[in-house]
Amino acid sequence: MAHTFPRYCPRCGTPTRENMRLCTTCGLPVATMLDQSRNQQSTTQATTPEPARVVSTSQPMEHQTRQSPMPPMPAQPPRSPMLPPAYPIPPTPRHAPDQPDTLAEQATALSAPMQPSPSQAPMEPPKRPLMPQQATWGTQIEPLSVRMSVPQAQSKRRVAILLVLLAVLLMLGVGGYLAFAGLRMRQAPIKNINLHMPFTYAGMNITLLNTQQAPNFVDDPQTANNGMVRLHLQEQNTTTTQITWNYAQSARLLVQGQAAIAPVYVQSKGKIAPGATQSSVLDFAVPNSGNLSKMSLQLGSAHEAQVRIPLAGQANLSKYQPQSRSQHGSMVYFGLNWTLTSSTTSLSIPNQQAPNSMEYLTLAMTINNTLTQQAITGSPFNYARIKIGGKTFNPISTTLPVSFASGVMGKVGMVTFLIPQNSTSCTFLLLSQDPGGSGQASTDFLLGHAIKP
């Protein structure tokens, strides 16, 4: 009686295939599979009644034999139901060139590393995320979020402490500043003295109006608290030229027994237009305010002719005012009648202060042309000169014309020279312009006699 080959392994349930010798999963031999299958069939036949046999009458009885039934197979213990494999193994064609036949060959193939095909790029193993260090048995694992939040909390605490310290320092600084500002904002009593003292500087008329003394001046950003002196000045420009100056460089307060004091605060425009009048303020830091009878205002740098104004209020400032004197010198030059009418000495001209130990001399004259033709004398810078003590000085400015029309009478002109201070006698020269030196004219005159306007 033929037995059919089981479809699944009786032990592990792995699907079987034709011509296999061992189970590819559990290694059960095929012969054992067949025995177990045979036993199961016998058990089934023993419990099923055999059908009646029909005896053929065409044969003699003696030749008819009755087949004895097969002895019963011992009973097999009941088996537990087979579970399907963890993963199914698909059947492989018998003659596949790469499929191993035996269990050993299959195990070797499974254990061998998989070789990628030439057409496929090798695959990198997936990167596992970094895990925190594992704790030993019995150690309490601290959560990662807690351990990471500890430095952040400490950093926030330090920032908070620094902010508190900065706030405290700021409050202390502001408090100190307010206290100091409160002391400065309290104006001490001011002593005021009216002076009204006029003088000339850089060609403008300046008047010292008054002097103030106080421990401090709250409207002065550079004020001291132990003594201040303030001077109020008024400037007036009576010329036709704009005048500029700098009190910070030219103004100094002279205190007896001390070095010259520069102003700590100057409130001045530093320039004045023709015909304008304006005011300025000069502040000086003087300990204990000092004694005004021992103070003087000095105007003029070290390279300029300086003006000193005593603050006592009883000073003669006429020496700092222009000194004028009438003259009557007559000359004939280029056929013209020249008359020297006046001379004026001054420490300044419009927008300019004389150099140290020097002063300006300005001569005024009239010219008459009695000729019947025009007289062309040329530039006064070429022929007008002043001679003092054997030295000759050229003009620095002039208003004399270069020519005179026929019949012109009373033509007025001026010429200015820079001469040494305290000169007394001078000679005005008109140099000859002829090749032979003929035609020169001159006149002598004296200086120092002031005339009232």
Disulfide bonds with the S-S distance in Angstrom:
none
